[in-house]
Amino acid sequence: MPTLRLIPPQDCREEVARRLQVIEQHQHLNAILGVNPDAQSEAERLWQRRRSGAATGPLDGVPLIIKDNIACAGMPLTLGCTGLSSLRAETDAVVVQRLRAAGAIILARANMSEFAFDVRSRSSLGGDVLNALQPGVTAGGSSGGSATAVAIGMAEGALGTDTGGSIRIPCSYAGLVGLRPAFRRAQLSGVAPLSVSKDTVGPMVHTVRDAALLHAIIHGEPLSPLSATSLKGARFGVISSLEGDDPAQHLVWQQALEKLQQAGATLVETELPILAEIETALCLSLYEFRVAFDGWLALQQHAPTSLRDLVSSEACLPEFVPLLEKMLTYEKLKTAEWLAGRRFQRRVRQALGIAAESQRLDAFLYPTVQRQPVSLEKMPPGCAPELAAISGLPAITLPCGRAETGLPVGMELLGAVREERALLGLALGVEQVFGNGAFQ
């Protein structure tokens, strides 16, 4: 049964060398924008420290991959954009500081959708990230490089960011566990912004216990063993309107629901009328990106002075230019559109709260995406990932089966409350029902 895989290696020098070899062997997947040139010397230092009998952390010598919009001191910080290729991080992001304090080795920087805009990971610096299981299709986005890196074995874990599904979509495509935590602005220090109202940082790993461990470390929470919540008596609100029309995925989904019922879970059909509005709502990042990004650029060295200058330089993906030009028209926050978007966030959160209370739900349940990828082009995931993104509630995806296409099917659990621990306990119970060894 899946358990912790993020455990200190016996010899972190050998572990780092082995993982770097995997990166070298799979360059064609475009998952990595660059390796940490100090990774092997850091492994040597940690190995010597352990030999001396010094205290070690829970991730002592564990190599991890970091999405390239999260600052790692002394390393490039490019967001996949050619126009930011000369930018280097001066200090670690808060989440990276905590990983290093726990003993982790930052092995490499992951490719991503440029600026974290898309549900497909394509960048002007790194090209298309290919799916580790089927290289002919997209890895998803925007944290596709992190997902492919973990799925192919470049590391056992990675960090991604999630604004509207950017952790959960690529994890679903790769058969991984991906956690979008509840929204916490304080944890975003050192992370390049997309939406100040929706950005989050979370783990992309193989098991729920690994997700719980990384989550606790990067958010500065106490470490304690995670226990599975019994599914006997657990109540899940199944949102059938989010199941989509992919027949191969639908068959796996129905079989997964039957397994949950056999394990004792109660499945409650849940309708959310507000979904119709979510499908047509404009994303808050449209109004927030320019202001937040200009503020971030002002703190960087060797960076363009503004988003407008970056767009004018044409050193970014041409296909993003129309969107960027539209974003440039929003010069300040607290416009009528932005305020309407913030009110809509509260309405979505309230609608979910009412549904959870009236039906006595422990969590909501639906497929992470509505269709599996079939090419390198982006596959519209449907509005399911936006439930967590707009409401600010935590959500986790984990594989619940494999379709006849050979690709995994992701099941997303959306927490009924803002506390991740309860959601992780439920997810561990669900994971034990499915037994996700086939994806690892």
C-alpha positions as a printed NumPy array, in Angstrom:
array([[  0.   ,   0.   ,   0.   ],
       [  1.375,   3.481,  -0.823],
       [  3.383,   5.016,   1.978],
       [  6.181,   7.558,   2.381],
       [  8.647,   7.712,  -0.49 ],
       [ 10.231,  10.991,   0.605],
       [ 12.681,   9.407,   3.019],
       [ 16.351,  10.306,   3.562],
       [ 18.546,   8.169,   1.282],
       [ 21.359,   6.107,   2.769],
       [ 23.883,   8.007,   0.657],
       [ 22.551,  11.283,  -0.68 ],
       [ 25.621,  11.672,  -2.917],
       [ 24.689,   8.528,  -4.829],
       [ 21.02 ,   9.527,  -4.833],
       [ 21.723,  12.936,  -6.355],
       [ 24.032,  11.409,  -8.971],
       [ 21.37 ,   8.851,  -9.901],
       [ 18.621,  11.457, -10.234],
       [ 20.842,  13.728, -12.323],
       [ 21.425,  10.786, -14.632],
       [ 17.668,  10.352, -15.039],
       [ 17.372,  14.043, -15.914],
       [ 20.105,  13.617, -18.535],
       [ 18.439,  10.524, -20.018],
       [ 15.073,  12.247, -20.389],
       [ 15.978,  15.678, -21.703],
       [ 13.607,  15.059, -24.619],
       [ 10.643,  15.471, -22.251],
       [ 11.546,  19.156, -21.718],
       [ 10.681,  18.898, -18.029],
       [ 13.769,  20.698, -16.718],
       [ 15.017,  24.209, -17.439],
       [ 18.274,  23.78 , -15.517],
       [ 19.926,  21.781, -12.76 ],
       [ 21.382,  23.181,  -9.571],
       [ 25.157,  23.317, -10.177],
       [ 25.721,  22.988,  -6.433],
       [ 23.507,  19.915,  -5.95 ],
       [ 26.397,  17.457,  -5.683],
       [ 28.43 ,  19.657,  -3.343],
       [ 25.334,  20.125,  -1.172],
       [ 24.914,  16.348,  -1.077],
       [ 28.543,  15.97 ,   0.003],
       [ 28.061,  18.539,   2.766],
       [ 24.919,  16.808,   4.056],
       [ 26.603,  13.415,   3.946],
       [ 29.555,  14.711,   5.947],
       [ 27.187,  16.321,   8.444],
       [ 25.353,  13.052,   8.945],
       [ 28.676,  11.194,   9.428],
       [ 29.629,  13.657,  12.161],
       [ 26.479,  12.75 ,  14.081],
       [ 24.82 ,  16.129,  13.674],
       [ 21.06 ,  16.334,  13.847],
       [ 19.29 ,  15.8  ,  10.533],
       [ 15.941,  16.915,   9.206],
       [ 13.018,  14.859,   7.887],
       [ 14.153,  15.406,   4.276],
       [ 17.882,  14.952,   4.908],
       [ 19.496,  14.549,   1.493],
       [ 16.215,  14.17 ,  -0.409],
       [ 16.467,  15.77 ,  -3.889],
       [ 13.445,  17.792,  -5.004],
       [ 12.395,  19.653,  -8.152],
       [ 11.121,  23.242,  -7.923],
       [  8.887,  24.958, -10.483],
       [ 10.731,  27.863, -12.064],
       [  8.466,  30.577, -10.693],
       [  9.584,  29.812,  -7.115],
       [ 12.797,  31.549,  -6.051],
       [ 15.858,  29.422,  -5.23 ],
       [ 18.78 ,  31.602,  -4.171],
       [ 21.578,  31.854,  -6.718],
       [ 19.619,  30.061,  -9.426],
       [ 17.761,  31.483, -12.446],
       [ 14.13 ,  32.443, -11.972],
       [ 12.665,  32.628, -15.448],
       [  8.987,  31.577, -15.44 ],
       [  9.902,  29.842, -18.691],
       [ 10.193,  33.211, -20.424],
       [ 13.094,  34.159, -22.711],
       [ 12.74 ,  37.772, -21.618],
       [ 13.521,  36.765, -18.021],
       [ 16.436,  34.425, -18.803],
       [ 19.018,  36.696, -17.128],
       [ 17.056,  36.98 , -13.881],
       [ 18.514,  35.179, -10.849],
       [ 16.949,  34.772,  -7.437],
       [ 18.733,  36.68 ,  -4.674],
       [ 17.053,  34.816,  -1.83 ],
       [ 14.991,  31.667,  -1.353],
       [ 11.228,  31.754,  -1.363],
       [  9.803,  31.016,   2.1  ],
       [  8.749,  27.522,   1.035],
       [ 12.25 ,  26.77 ,  -0.288],
       [ 13.844,  28.056,   2.929],
       [ 11.743,  25.551,   4.827],
       [ 12.652,  22.694,   2.493],
       [ 16.346,  23.435,   2.898],
       [ 15.955,  23.673,   6.676],
       [ 14.406,  20.196,   6.574],
       [ 17.485,  18.918,   4.729],
       [ 16.2  ,  18.813,   1.152],
       [ 18.495,  19.333,  -1.835],
       [ 17.101,  21.535,  -4.596],
       [ 18.04 ,  19.444,  -7.615],
       [ 16.636,  21.333, -10.584],
       [ 14.197,  23.916, -11.915],
       [ 11.087,  22.655, -13.675],
       [  9.764,  23.92 , -16.994],
       [  6.269,  25.344, -16.908],
       [  3.653,  27.179, -18.884],
       [  5.141,  30.604, -19.502],
       [  4.032,  33.011, -16.736],
       [  1.953,  30.052, -15.379],
       [ -0.859,  31.101, -17.723],
       [ -1.979,  27.854, -19.312],
       [ -3.283,  24.324, -18.712],
       [ -0.551,  23.113, -21.088],
       [  3.118,  23.608, -20.178],
       [  4.684,  25.413, -23.126],
       [  7.381,  28.058, -22.704],
       [  9.642,  30.098, -24.949],
       [ 12.66 ,  28.853, -22.975],
       [ 11.826,  25.176, -22.678],
       [  9.264,  24.289, -25.327],
       [  6.444,  21.81 , -24.663],
       [  6.667,  19.575, -21.603],
       [  5.788,  16.054, -22.722],
       [  3.733,  13.595, -20.694],
       [  5.952,  11.055, -18.926],
       [  3.503,   8.214, -19.606],
       [  2.716,   9.104, -23.224],
       [  5.193,  11.606, -24.708],
       [  2.865,  12.303, -27.624],
       [  0.473,  14.223, -25.387],
       [  0.79 ,  17.261, -23.152],
       [  1.867,  17.03 , -19.541],
       [ -0.776,  19.59 , -18.608],
       [ -0.069,  22.868, -16.927],
       [  1.061,  25.074, -15.698],
       [  3.199,  22.859, -13.422],
       [  3.754,  20.25 , -16.122],
       [  7.521,  20.132, -15.75 ],
       [  7.197,  19.266, -12.065],
       [  4.695,  16.493, -12.832],
       [  6.754,  14.916, -15.617],
       [  9.915,  15.114, -13.506],
       [  8.341,  13.187, -10.634],
       [  6.511,  10.707, -12.849],
       [  9.658,   9.755, -14.783],
       [ 11.85 ,   9.502, -11.661],
       [ 13.944,  12.673, -11.71 ],
       [ 12.884,  13.121,  -8.077],
       [ 10.306,  11.653,  -5.709],
       [  8.689,  15.031,  -5.168],
       [  8.352,  18.517,  -6.559],
       [  6.74 ,  21.84 ,  -5.795],
       [  4.264,  23.448,  -8.145],
       [  1.966,  26.423,  -7.997],
       [ -1.776,  26.275,  -8.48 ],
       [ -3.909,  29.254,  -9.45 ],
       [ -6.711,  27.578, -11.387],
       [ -5.666,  23.915, -11.481],
       [ -1.957,  24.121, -12.27 ],
       [ -0.919,  21.438,  -9.769],
       [ -3.952,  19.198, -10.059],
       [ -4.309,  19.034, -13.855],
       [ -0.749,  17.806, -14.591],
       [ -0.872,  15.447, -11.596],
       [ -4.087,  13.968, -12.968],
       [ -2.454,  13.464, -16.378],
       [  0.602,  11.797, -14.781],
       [ -1.077,   9.611, -12.157],
       [  0.33 ,  11.6  ,  -9.239],
       [ -1.003,  13.056,  -6.018],
       [ -1.233,  16.841,  -6.078],
       [ -2.4  ,  19.072,  -3.227],
       [ -3.686,  22.601,  -3.648],
       [ -3.729,  23.973,  -0.093],
       [ -6.191,  26.508,   1.219],
       [ -5.3  ,  30.015,   0.084],
       [ -2.583,  31.601,   2.253],
       [ -1.05 ,  34.826,   0.985],
       [  1.691,  34.774,   3.625],
       [  3.23 ,  31.609,   2.137],
       [  3.783,  33.195,  -1.294],
       [  6.838,  35.284,  -0.451],
       [  9.386,  34.648,  -3.187],
       [  6.867,  33.208,  -5.651],
       [  6.281,  35.096,  -8.901],
       [  2.635,  36.186,  -8.892],
       [ -0.165,  35.401, -11.295],
       [ -3.215,  36.146,  -9.136],
       [ -2.908,  37.66 ,  -5.673],
       [ -6.358,  36.25 ,  -4.858],
       [ -5.811,  32.655,  -6.   ],
       [ -2.113,  31.675,  -6.102],
       [ -0.996,  28.741,  -3.94 ],
       [  2.095,  26.507,  -3.597],
       [  1.787,  22.773,  -3.074],
       [  3.389,  19.325,  -3.389],
       [  3.364,  17.02 ,  -6.42 ],
       [  4.248,  13.5  ,  -5.297],
       [  3.405,   9.796,  -5.516],
       [  1.433,   9.265,  -2.309],
       [ -0.891,  11.1  ,   0.035],
       [  1.514,  10.685,   2.944],
       [  4.262,  12.339,   0.904],
       [  1.868,  15.198,   0.123],
       [  1.076,  15.592,   3.82 ],
       [  4.773,  15.635,   4.743],
       [  5.775,  18.249,   2.159],
       [  2.698,  20.333,   2.901],
       [  3.495,  20.465,   6.617],
       [  7.122,  21.412,   5.958],
       [  6.524,  24.187,   3.436],
       [  3.748,  25.713,   5.524],
       [  5.643,  25.524,   8.797],
       [  3.247,  23.115,  10.481],
       [  4.102,  20.426,  13.06 ],
       [  5.067,  17.037,  11.651],
       [  2.892,  14.173,  12.811],
       [  1.927,  10.817,  11.285],
       [ -1.121,  10.931,   9.035],
       [ -3.883,   8.436,   9.797],
       [ -6.393,   7.319,   7.22 ],
       [ -9.98 ,   8.31 ,   7.879],
       [-12.28 ,   5.314,   7.669],
       [-14.602,   5.552,   4.698],
       [-17.336,   3.78 ,   6.625],
       [-19.76 ,   6.585,   7.294],
       [-17.813,   9.158,   5.269],
       [-20.104,  11.28 ,   3.104],
       [-18.939,  12.559,  -0.275],
       [-20.893,  15.019,  -2.387],
       [-20.545,  13.695,  -5.942],
       [-20.912,  16.487,  -8.508],
       [-22.025,  14.464, -11.534],
       [-22.31 ,  17.531, -13.757],
       [-18.491,  17.71 , -13.733],
       [-17.968,  14.197, -15.1  ],
       [-17.571,  15.324, -18.72 ],
       [-18.173,  13.315, -21.874],
       [-14.989,  11.232, -22.218],
       [-16.283,   7.612, -22.447],
       [-12.947,   5.998, -21.513],
       [-12.649,   8.163, -18.422],
       [-16.33 ,   7.825, -17.53 ],
       [-16.069,   4.02 , -17.285],
       [-13.115,   4.252, -14.883],
       [-14.897,   6.939, -12.872],
       [-18.023,   4.843, -12.36 ],
       [-15.924,   1.862, -11.281],
       [-14.065,   4.09 ,  -8.815],
       [-17.32 ,   5.295,  -7.256],
       [-18.465,   1.705,  -6.843],
       [-15.227,   0.858,  -5.022],
       [-15.764,   3.744,  -2.625],
       [-19.289,   2.541,  -1.879],
       [-18.016,  -0.988,  -1.298],
       [-15.552,   0.468,   1.206],
       [-18.451,   1.981,   3.138],
       [-18.558,   5.541,   1.801],
       [-21.891,   7.268,   1.289],
       [-22.121,   9.057,  -2.042],
       [-24.565,  11.943,  -2.161],
       [-25.594,  13.446,  -5.498],
       [-24.821,  17.158,  -5.161],
       [-26.033,  19.93 ,  -7.426],
       [-24.356,  23.31 ,  -7.493],
       [-26.327,  25.811,  -9.581],
       [-23.447,  28.277,  -9.288],
       [-21.381,  26.058, -11.623],
       [-23.063,  27.71 , -14.599],
       [-21.619,  31.044, -13.492],
       [-18.177,  29.537, -12.864],
       [-18.044,  28.279, -16.442],
       [-18.43 ,  31.809, -17.812],
       [-16.691,  33.852, -15.097],
       [-13.585,  35.839, -16.042],
       [-10.504,  34.85 , -14.075],
       [ -9.301,  37.339, -11.47 ],
       [ -5.762,  36.99 , -12.784],
       [ -6.861,  38.97 , -15.842],
       [ -7.246,  42.015, -13.591],
       [ -4.49 ,  41.256, -11.084],
       [ -1.509,  40.097, -13.123],
       [ -0.189,  43.401, -14.458],
       [ -0.162,  45.177, -11.091],
       [  1.266,  42.188,  -9.196],
       [  3.861,  41.353, -11.861],
       [  5.143,  44.924, -12.151],
       [  5.541,  45.01 ,  -8.382],
       [  7.461,  41.735,  -8.49 ],
       [  9.712,  42.903, -11.344],
       [ 10.631,  45.994,  -9.332],
       [ 12.196,  43.719,  -6.693],
       [ 14.335,  41.744,  -9.161],
       [ 17.772,  42.485, -10.552],
       [ 18.524,  42.217, -14.293],
       [ 14.807,  42.179, -15.087],
       [ 12.661,  44.252, -17.451],
       [ 11.323,  47.368, -15.778],
       [  7.697,  46.469, -16.458],
       [  5.373,  43.982, -18.085],
       [  4.839,  46.461, -20.906],
       [  8.577,  46.521, -21.639],
       [  8.685,  42.736, -21.602],
       [  5.821,  42.481, -24.07 ],
       [  7.38 ,  45.16 , -26.29 ],
       [ 10.634,  43.191, -26.413],
       [  8.77 ,  40.266, -28.018],
       [ 10.852,  37.923, -25.838],
       [  7.895,  35.76 , -24.868],
       [  5.523,  33.283, -26.496],
       [  3.75 ,  35.07 , -29.37 ],
       [  0.518,  33.22 , -28.641],
       [  0.339,  34.887, -25.215],
       [  0.754,  38.438, -26.537],
       [ -2.983,  39.112, -27.085],
       [ -3.715,  38.058, -23.501],
       [ -0.813,  40.09 , -22.156],
       [ -1.954,  43.162, -24.058],
       [ -5.405,  42.777, -22.564],
       [ -3.894,  42.466, -19.091],
       [ -1.939,  45.664, -19.692],
       [ -5.203,  47.599, -19.852],
       [ -5.815,  46.942, -16.132],
       [ -3.535,  49.414, -14.39 ],
       [ -4.867,  49.12 , -10.864],
       [ -6.809,  46.834,  -8.562],
       [-10.212,  47.556,  -7.043],
       [-11.836,  48.201, -10.399],
       [-15.512,  47.345, -10.75 ],
       [-14.607,  44.072, -12.489],
       [-12.12 ,  43.095,  -9.788],
       [-14.554,  43.863,  -6.974],
       [-17.219,  41.799,  -8.743],
       [-14.757,  38.914,  -8.963],
       [-13.994,  39.122,  -5.249],
       [-17.715,  39.096,  -4.451],
       [-18.096,  36.05 ,  -6.667],
       [-15.401,  34.268,  -4.655],
       [-17.457,  34.772,  -1.509],
       [-20.602,  33.521,  -3.246],
       [-18.888,  30.327,  -4.421],
       [-17.486,  29.7  ,  -0.946],
       [-20.922,  30.277,   0.543],
       [-22.617,  27.938,  -1.97 ],
       [-20.176,  25.153,  -1.152],
       [-20.609,  25.74 ,   2.565],
       [-24.395,  25.546,   2.347],
       [-24.228,  22.337,   0.288],
       [-21.762,  20.727,   2.698],
       [-23.816,  21.657,   5.76 ],
       [-27.213,  20.718,   4.366],
       [-26.017,  17.331,   3.086],
       [-23.585,  16.701,   5.972],
       [-20.658,  16.239,   3.586],
       [-17.064,  15.536,   4.518],
       [-15.818,  16.499,   1.044],
       [-16.901,  16.997,  -2.546],
       [-15.916,  14.52 ,  -5.249],
       [-15.522,  14.821,  -9.035],
       [-13.042,  13.98 , -11.824],
       [-10.067,  16.336, -11.758],
       [-10.445,  17.008, -15.486],
       [-13.331,  16.335, -17.826],
       [-11.264,  14.801, -20.629],
       [ -7.902,  13.099, -20.982],
       [ -5.252,  14.709, -23.201],
       [ -4.963,  13.473, -26.784],
       [ -2.244,  15.747, -28.233],
       [  0.291,  18.409, -27.307],
       [ -2.409,  21.042, -27.527],
       [ -4.224,  22.123, -24.395],
       [ -7.298,  20.21 , -23.329],
       [ -9.921,  22.419, -21.654],
       [-10.228,  20.795, -18.208],
       [-13.738,  22.07 , -17.499],
       [-14.55 ,  24.208, -14.501],
       [-13.863,  21.55 , -11.851],
       [-10.415,  22.907, -10.863],
       [-11.92 ,  26.355, -10.359],
       [-14.064,  25.218,  -7.415],
       [-11.022,  25.167,  -5.149],
       [ -9.308,  28.063,  -6.901],
       [-12.23 ,  30.457,  -6.515],
       [-13.426,  29.323,  -3.094],
       [ -9.977,  29.158,  -1.487],
       [-10.767,  25.699,  -0.074],
       [ -8.135,  22.936,  -0.216],
       [ -8.317,  20.224,  -2.866],
       [ -6.292,  17.117,  -3.658],
       [ -6.149,  14.917,  -6.74 ],
       [ -5.106,  11.278,  -6.764],
       [ -5.361,   8.535,  -9.396],
       [ -8.437,   6.301,  -9.16 ],
       [ -7.783,   4.028, -12.13 ],
       [ -6.338,   3.773, -15.606],
       [ -8.355,   4.247, -18.779],
       [ -8.045,   2.023, -21.84 ],
       [ -5.955,   4.801, -23.371],
       [ -3.243,   3.919, -20.857],
       [ -3.529,   7.239, -19.057],
       [ -4.619,   7.556, -15.42 ],
       [ -7.882,   9.093, -14.296],
       [ -7.665,  11.65 , -11.505],
       [-10.183,  11.959,  -8.686],
       [-10.364,  15.307,  -6.924],
       [-11.494,  15.732,  -3.33 ],
       [-12.486,  19.26 ,  -2.358],
       [-12.478,  19.968,   1.348],
       [-15.671,  21.153,   2.988],
       [-13.574,  23.324,   5.344],
       [-10.295,  25.24 ,   5.021],
       [ -8.295,  22.757,   7.11 ],
       [ -6.07 ,  20.426,   5.044],
       [ -5.471,  17.742,   7.686],
       [ -9.033,  16.431,   7.539],
       [ -8.908,  16.375,   3.74 ],
       [ -5.583,  14.518,   3.741],
       [ -6.96 ,  11.896,   6.125],
       [ -9.909,  11.302,   3.813],
       [ -7.615,  11.199,   0.788],
       [ -5.439,   8.582,   2.478],
       [ -8.52 ,   6.461,   3.089],
       [ -9.479,   6.806,  -0.576],
       [ -5.924,   6.021,  -1.711],
       [ -5.968,   2.787,   0.277],
       [ -9.111,   1.734,  -1.57 ],
       [ -7.548,   2.202,  -4.994],
       [ -3.99 ,   1.136,  -4.267],
       [ -2.04 ,   3.458,  -6.518],
       [  1.04 ,   1.296,  -6.997],
       [  0.266,   0.947, -10.704],
       [  1.136,   4.599, -11.217],
       [  4.429,   4.659,  -9.323]])
